[in-house]
Amino acid sequence: MPDVGHREKQPAPFRVGLRVVQALLLREIKTRFGAYRLGIVWALIEPVTHVAVLSLIFGIRSRTAPGAVEFPIFLATGIIPFVMFRGMVMRAMTTVEANRALFTYAQVKPFDTLIARFILEVIIYAVVFLVFMVGAGWVGFDVAVQDPLVVLLVFLALGLLGLGLGALACVLNDALPDVAQLVPVVLRPLYFISGIFFSVEVIPAEYRGWLLWNPVLHALELIRGNYFRGIEAHYGDPLYLGAWTVATLSFGFLTFHVYRTRMVAT
């Protein structure tokens, strides 16, 4: 009889999954930035361009946001989290299509590709946020943060909201390929109604209630309310954002789990 005591121990499923996610994460980094010498700088260009253009339109120093916050910094705390959220939806939607060849390996699961893309997207835009604020502080803007931990938690919640929506969009895209063209159209209006360049306080009361159905608006209000000392997040409800995040993530993951075999097979 073989000596059971000397059998080679098989790695636990969790450890295998962790190694797979690490490998996928490295692959995603190489795919997105390996061909460019500037690397992550390309991820910084979009939000910086948005902030610069809108600041020039409204006036860099002549215009201030609520709480006497300098307008470019107010913009950055809206644009960078929103770009992260939008990118999370789009990249989660295409994760199965982009990694289909890898599913021939038994160790690689569809969920692993979702997690790898989530981690990378959050890291990229957390770095972009930090680099932008350090740069803005260096040129003379006030970038002091009031409660960095809460800002980070809301940032993560917004990323998870995007992940849940992206997982659902991934399933729909597999069944109806036209969804890939429809999702950007749906996301575009959110850019204008999520409070990126305005505060909820300036919206007339008769329209404010409609805008507050948008969970992304709550996320940006909470980020700003905990970033700036002069801004109170009166209209940012953490329970509402949390409920949307949990519900969307649960429904998106459940749908993804039910249809994962079909998506991989096709």
C-alpha positions, -999 to +999 in steps of 0.1 A: +000+000+000+012+035-007+024+055+022-005+079+029+017+100+052+041+108+023+015+118-003+020+152-017-005+176-003-027+193-029-031+231-026-063+243-011-089+256-036-086+291-021-048+291-026-053+279-062-079+306-068-056+333-053-027+322-076-050+323-106-062+358-097-026+369-093-017+355-127-047+371-143-039+404-127-004+404-141-018+394-175-043+423-174-015+448-165+007+435-193-023+437-218-033+472-208+000+489-202+027+466-216+027+481-251+030+517-238+062+532-223+041+557-202+021+529-187-004+541-161+001+577-172-025+569-200-051+562-173-043+597-158-048+615-191-086+612-193-096+626-158-069+653-160-081+663-194-117+665-182-107+686-151-085+709-172-111+715-199-140+721-175-119+743-153-109+764-182-146+767-192-157+778-158-125+796-147-097+779-128-095+803-099-125+826-103-150+798-096-153+780-064-176+750-055-198+748-024-178+752+009-153+775-008-136+744-024-115+752-054-133+741-085-106+719-101-103+698-069-141+696-066-142+683-102-114+658-096-133+642-066-162+636-090-145+628-123-119+602-111-144+580-091-169+582-120-143+572-146-134+543-124-170+532-120-176+535-158-144+516-166-154+489-141-188+484-158-172+483-193-143+460-184-164+435-164-189+434-193-161+421-217-142+399-192-155+365-205-150+375-242-115+388-235-104+357-215-124+329-233-092+311-244-080+308-208-111+288-197-097+257-214-076+255-182-096+239-154-080+262-128-093+294-144-129+303-135-150+331-150-153+347-115-115+349-113-114+372-143-140+395-128-121+397-095-088+404-113-103+432-133-119+447-103-087+448-083-068+463-112-094+490-119-095+501-083-057+501-079-053+521-111-078+549-102-067+550-066-032+557-078-045+582-104-065+600-076-034+601-054-011+613-081-036+640-092-040+653-057-003+653-050+003+672-082-025+697-075-011+703-040+024+708-055+011+736-077-007+753-049-042+739-045-056+729-012-060+691-013-062+683+024-085+653+030-108+652+061-115+615+064-094+594+040-107+560+053-144+569+045-134+583+011-116+550+004-146+529+015-170+549-007-146+546-036-146+508-031-184+507-028-187+526-061-163+501-077-183+471-064-215+488-078-198+489-112-186+453-108-222+441-102-236+460-131-207+448-153-213+412-144-250+416-153-240+433-186-215+405-193-244+380-193-266+402-214-238+409-238-234+371-243-271+367-251-275+399-270-243+412-286-258+446-292-257+452-255-220+461-259-230+492-279-260+500-257-242+501-223-220+532-232-251+550-244-268+543-210-237+553-190-233+586-209-262+605-193-249+594-159-219+617-165-242+647-165-266+637-137-242+622-111-230+655-096-196+655-112-196+692-118-224+704-095-236+699-059-271+686-052-277+717-031-279+739-062-306+717-078-341+730-074-361+710-049-387+699-075-359+681-095-337+670-066-358+640-057-355+626-092-317+629-092-314+613-058-326+580-073-291+577-088-267+558-064-236+572-082-247+607-071-249+595-035-214+581-038-199+614-051-217+634-024-203+611+003-168+613-012-169+651-012-186+653+022-158+633+037-130+648+017-136+685+022-142+701+056-164+728+040-189+705+024-216+685+043-229+654+026-265+662+034-278+643+003-254+614+004-270+584+020-246+556+028-274+531+035-289+539+001-256+534-016-249+503+004-283+488-005-277+495-042-242+480-041-252+448-022-283+443-044-266+449-077-235+429-068-257+400-055-280+400-086-251+404-110-230+376-094-260+353-092-269+358-129-232+355-138-230+322-118-261+307-134-250+315-170-212+311-166-211+276-182-231+288-212-210+319-216-177+299-215-191+273-239-200+298-265 
